[in-house]
Amino acid sequence: MPSLQLAHDEASVPCTPVPQAYTHKANPAEVLLTGWCRTAPDTFTVRARWPRSHDFYAIRHGLHDPLLLSETVRQTLPLLSHAAYQVPLGHQLLWERFQWDLEPGALRSEGRPAEVELRITCTDVRYRRQSAAAVVLTAEAWREGCRLGGARTHFTIQNRAVYARLRGAYADIGLANARALPVASPAPARVVARERAEDVVLSPAGGDNRWQLRADTSHPILFDHPVDHVPGMLLLEAARQAAHATAASRPTVVTGMETTFIRYAELDAPCWIDARPLSGGAAGPRRVLVTARQNDEEIFTCVVTLSDVRDGAQDGRTQAL
């Protein structure tokens, strides 16, 4: 892999293994984080390993799936909350804003697992009693000495009593899943840059660049464990698929997202996904605004940046979607 930007030389810092429970993943095979350490009161190094192949976050056009960066950052939120900021297990983490960008060339698959290092700074840490209640986390991601990308996220933390009071009846996971809508028919997989129908999270809604969210609670990755609402990673996947659909047959890769989570997406009501190109054309990255509405309220927005695959493909070749 060519050097995109060399990291400063640093002494190797020993890391503590990551407990599976601290990633909020039920399937140990889905845990990406391998170790972590504190380097200053509010700075950390977190190491991750991206698999050589993955059933859902698959290699396409010779590139690792860019949403692996999102999932890696997502797993650091509970890790640092529990390990560094005294948040008890069972508390709920709520995403508010999340933005990231990456260098497509650093996604190139080398036919082996990718070793990734996150250099993290936490700021604006607010406490409730002894544990953190809100954090702003900024991360720089590096892969084998090359800059992979950067991310910044705002999230809050609620104990079970507060969460149950705010969610009301929706806090009952069993009831929320029992009321979930039947799974709608998927959009054509290739239109949304997917290979398998079961991985499509959009359903045709009878209009251009408009779909119904398809929340299949039996999906082994997006619903790794039972939850009472649509997971944030599913909404990011919906934004990615909607943005790809606007690119028609051009092979593209997502190289950035700017996301705001406004309200919970519930399982028992239709959620409508709309995509609108904002900028870009024949040359250069394109930006697409994706919004989600449910019960006549906006619940999620995401500006997705798409780049042509040739900008990151290992040998300049592309393949048809």
ZAGU-256546 format. One line per field, with one value per residue (C-alpha): residue in one letter; x, y, z. Coordinates in nm, 2 decimals, m for minus. Layout:
aa = (A	...)
x = (X	...)
y = (Y	...)
z = (Z	...)
END
This chain:
aa = (M	P	S	L	Q	L	A	H	D	E	A	S	V	P	C	T	P	V	P	Q	A	Y	T	H	K	A	N	P	A	E	V	L	L	T	G	W	C	R	T	A	P	D	T	F	T	V	R	A	R	W	P	R	S	H	D	F	Y	A	I	R	H	G	L	H	D	P	L	L	L	S	E	T	V	R	Q	T	L	P	L	L	S	H	A	A	Y	Q	V	P	L	G	H	Q	L	L	W	E	R	F	Q	W	D	L	E	P	G	A	L	R	S	E	G	R	P	A	E	V	E	L	R	I	T	C	T	D	V	R	Y	R	R	Q	S	A	A	A	V	V	L	T	A	E	A	W	R	E	G	C	R	L	G	G	A	R	T	H	F	T	I	Q	N	R	A	V	Y	A	R	L	R	G	A	Y	A	D	I	G	L	A	N	A	R	A	L	P	V	A	S	P	A	P	A	R	V	V	A	R	E	R	A	E	D	V	V	L	S	P	A	G	G	D	N	R	W	Q	L	R	A	D	T	S	H	P	I	L	F	D	H	P	V	D	H	V	P	G	M	L	L	L	E	A	A	R	Q	A	A	H	A	T	A	A	S	R	P	T	V	V	T	G	M	E	T	T	F	I	R	Y	A	E	L	D	A	P	C	W	I	D	A	R	P	L	S	G	G	A	A	G	P	R	R	V	L	V	T	A	R	Q	N	D	E	E	I	F	T	C	V	V	T	L	S	D	V	R	D	G	A	Q	D	G	R	T	Q	A	L)
x = (0.00	0.15	0.22	m0.05	0.08	0.34	0.27	0.51	0.73	0.59	0.71	0.50	0.25	0.12	m0.25	m0.50	m0.73	m1.09	m1.36	m1.64	m1.91	m1.74	m1.82	m2.19	m2.16	m2.32	m2.13	m1.75	m1.67	m1.81	m1.57	m1.32	m1.13	m0.82	m0.67	m0.67	m0.46	m0.48	m0.20	m0.31	m0.61	m0.85	m0.65	m0.63	m0.50	m0.74	m0.64	m0.86	m0.83	m1.06	m1.12	m0.97	m1.33	m1.67	m2.02	m2.18	m1.89	m1.75	m1.45	m1.57	m1.36	m1.05	m1.14	m1.24	m1.59	m1.57	m1.84	m1.59	m1.45	m1.80	m1.84	m1.49	m1.56	m1.90	m1.74	m1.49	m1.79	m1.90	m1.54	m1.41	m1.74	m1.71	m1.33	m1.22	m1.52	m1.69	m2.01	m2.18	m2.28	m2.65	m2.64	m2.76	m2.54	m2.72	m2.56	m2.63	m2.39	m2.13	m1.90	m1.61	m1.39	m1.13	m0.87	m1.00	m0.65	m0.60	m0.89	m0.71	m0.73	m0.40	m0.56	m0.51	m0.66	m0.61	m0.45	m0.60	m0.51	m0.73	m0.57	m0.86	m0.92	m1.23	m1.34	m1.64	m1.69	m1.99	m2.05	m2.36	m2.24	m1.92	m1.97	m1.97	m2.30	m2.19	m1.87	m1.73	m1.48	m1.24	m1.03	m0.76	m0.74	m0.41	m0.34	0.02	0.17	m0.07	m0.36	m0.68	m0.93	m1.08	m1.40	m1.58	m1.89	m2.11	m2.29	m2.47	m2.52	m2.84	m2.89	m3.17	m3.41	m3.38	m3.39	m3.70	m3.88	m3.80	m3.88	m4.20	m4.35	m4.08	m3.82	m3.97	m3.75	m3.98	m4.29	m4.10	m4.00	m4.34	m4.48	m4.22	m4.35	m4.33	m4.01	m4.08	m3.95	m3.59	m3.49	m3.27	m2.94	m2.72	m2.90	m2.79	m2.44	m2.52	m2.47	m2.74	m3.11	m3.10	m2.84	m3.06	m3.22	m3.43	m3.77	m3.91	m4.16	m4.29	m4.09	m3.75	m3.48	m3.74	m3.77	m3.91	m3.66	m3.63	m3.56	m3.51	m3.47	m3.33	m3.03	m2.73	m2.50	m2.73	m2.94	m2.65	m2.87	m3.23	m3.29	m3.60	m3.54	m3.36	m2.98	m2.77	m2.56	m2.87	m2.95	m2.59	m2.62	m2.95	m2.78	m2.50	m2.73	m2.95	m2.65	m2.52	m2.86	m2.83	m2.50	m2.68	m2.43	m2.11	m1.89	m1.84	m1.72	m1.84	m1.56	m1.74	m2.06	m2.20	m2.48	m2.73	m2.95	m3.26	m3.51	m3.52	m3.64	m3.90	m3.97	m4.35	m4.41	m4.29	m3.97	m3.92	m3.58	m3.52	m3.20	m3.11	m2.78	m2.63	m2.31	m2.06	m2.08	m1.85	m1.54	m1.46	m1.66	m2.03	m2.24	m2.59	m2.83	m3.02	m3.31	m3.53	m3.88	m4.12	m4.47	m4.43	m4.11	m3.75	m3.55	m3.22	m3.01	m2.68	m2.47	m2.29	m1.97	m1.92	m1.59	m1.53	m1.38	m1.09	m0.97	m0.90	m0.88	m0.55	m0.48	m0.72	m0.96	m1.33	m1.60	m1.97	m2.20)
y = (0.00	0.34	0.59	0.86	1.05	0.90	0.90	1.05	0.79	0.67	0.42	0.11	0.14	m0.18	m0.22	m0.39	m0.65	m0.53	m0.73	m0.83	m0.68	m0.34	m0.33	m0.41	m0.70	m1.04	m1.22	m1.23	m1.26	m0.91	m0.75	m0.54	m0.39	m0.57	m0.35	0.00	0.22	0.56	0.79	1.10	1.18	1.22	1.07	0.71	0.46	0.20	m0.08	m0.28	m0.55	m0.55	m0.90	m1.03	m1.10	m1.03	m1.15	m0.80	m0.55	m0.71	m0.61	m0.45	m0.31	m0.42	m0.20	m0.27	m0.15	0.22	0.16	m0.06	0.28	0.37	0.04	0.06	0.41	0.29	0.01	0.26	0.46	0.18	0.07	0.40	0.48	0.16	0.13	0.49	0.69	0.46	0.41	0.09	m0.19	m0.16	0.22	0.34	0.53	0.77	0.91	1.27	1.37	1.17	1.27	1.10	1.11	0.87	0.83	0.58	0.46	0.34	0.11	m0.12	m0.48	m0.66	m1.01	m1.02	m0.85	m0.48	m0.34	m0.01	0.23	0.51	0.80	0.94	1.26	1.31	1.66	1.83	1.53	1.59	1.38	1.27	1.17	0.96	0.85	1.03	1.15	1.31	1.30	1.45	1.20	1.29	1.02	1.00	0.65	0.51	0.19	0.06	0.41	0.57	0.80	0.62	0.90	1.10	1.10	1.32	1.22	1.36	1.11	1.10	0.83	0.75	0.51	0.25	0.44	0.76	0.57	0.38	0.70	0.88	0.58	0.47	0.16	0.15	0.06	m0.29	m0.48	m0.77	m0.56	m0.33	m0.64	m0.79	m0.47	m0.45	m0.41	m0.70	m0.69	m0.51	m0.63	m0.52	m0.28	m0.45	m0.53	m0.40	m0.06	0.00	m0.15	m0.47	m0.83	m1.01	m0.91	m0.99	m0.71	m0.44	m0.20	m0.01	m0.10	0.07	0.34	0.43	0.75	0.85	0.85	0.76	0.43	0.28	0.17	m0.21	m0.32	m0.69	m0.77	m1.12	m0.97	m1.12	m0.81	m0.51	m0.67	m0.85	m0.85	m0.75	m0.38	m0.16	0.07	0.08	0.08	0.37	0.15	0.05	0.42	0.47	0.17	0.31	0.65	0.47	0.26	0.56	0.76	0.48	0.45	0.81	0.73	0.50	0.25	0.44	0.25	0.46	0.44	0.64	0.86	1.06	1.11	1.40	1.27	1.40	1.16	1.36	1.10	0.73	0.53	0.30	m0.05	m0.02	0.26	0.32	0.52	0.70	0.76	1.04	1.12	1.44	1.51	1.83	1.88	1.71	1.57	1.41	1.49	1.50	1.38	1.41	1.49	1.35	1.46	1.16	1.22	0.99	1.07	0.88	0.98	1.31	1.41	1.42	1.18	1.15	1.34	1.24	1.41	1.13	1.20	0.96	0.92	0.73	0.39	0.47	0.72	0.44	0.11	m0.06	m0.08	0.17	m0.10	m0.10	m0.35	m0.30	m0.27)
z = (0.00	m0.09	0.17	0.17	0.47	0.71	1.08	1.33	1.48	1.81	2.07	2.06	2.35	2.51	2.49	2.72	2.55	2.48	2.67	2.42	2.65	2.62	2.24	2.28	2.03	2.10	1.84	1.92	1.55	1.50	1.75	1.56	1.85	1.97	2.24	2.40	2.63	2.78	2.67	2.87	3.09	2.79	2.50	2.40	2.14	2.03	1.79	1.56	1.30	0.99	0.86	0.54	0.43	0.58	0.49	0.52	0.51	0.20	m0.02	m0.34	m0.62	m0.43	m0.13	0.22	0.31	0.43	0.68	0.87	0.99	1.12	1.30	1.44	1.58	1.71	1.91	2.07	2.22	2.47	2.51	2.64	2.82	3.03	3.05	3.09	3.21	3.47	3.28	3.41	3.17	3.09	3.03	2.69	2.45	2.22	1.90	1.83	1.55	1.36	1.08	0.91	0.60	0.47	0.20	m0.05	m0.14	0.22	0.19	m0.06	0.03	0.06	0.09	0.47	0.77	0.80	1.12	1.21	1.49	1.62	1.81	2.01	2.21	2.42	2.50	2.66	2.89	3.12	3.42	3.61	3.96	3.90	3.53	3.20	3.06	2.74	2.53	2.21	2.06	1.79	1.62	1.36	1.20	1.07	0.88	0.88	0.90	0.65	0.74	0.68	0.78	1.07	1.26	1.52	1.71	1.99	2.21	2.53	2.79	3.00	3.28	3.24	3.46	3.26	2.93	3.04	3.14	2.81	2.59	2.77	2.62	2.35	2.62	2.63	2.37	2.34	2.28	2.04	1.83	1.85	1.69	1.42	1.07	0.83	0.63	0.30	m0.04	m0.12	m0.39	m0.66	m0.49	m0.77	m0.77	m0.41	m0.46	m0.28	m0.39	m0.18	m0.14	0.23	0.28	0.11	0.37	0.12	m0.03	m0.34	m0.25	m0.60	m0.66	m0.78	m0.50	m0.24	m0.05	0.26	0.52	0.54	0.90	0.91	1.28	1.19	1.01	1.19	1.15	1.17	1.45	1.63	1.94	2.02	2.04	2.08	1.78	1.45	1.51	1.41	1.18	0.99	0.92	0.80	0.57	0.44	0.37	0.19	m0.02	m0.11	m0.21	m0.43	m0.60	m0.72	m0.89	m1.14	m1.29	m1.20	m0.96	m0.65	m0.29	0.01	0.14	0.40	0.60	0.80	1.01	1.26	1.46	1.56	1.69	1.74	1.43	1.56	1.43	1.42	1.17	0.81	0.78	0.45	0.30	0.04	m0.14	m0.32	m0.50	m0.37	m0.58	m0.80	m1.15	m1.41	m1.21	m0.84	m0.54	m0.53	m0.22	m0.16	0.11	0.26	0.50	0.70	0.81	1.03	1.16	0.96	1.15	1.03	1.24	1.06	0.81	0.64	0.37	0.19	m0.01	m0.30	m0.50	m0.82	m0.75	m0.98	m0.72	m0.48	m0.67	m0.65	m1.02	m1.17	m1.29	m1.20	m1.23	m1.31	m1.01)
END
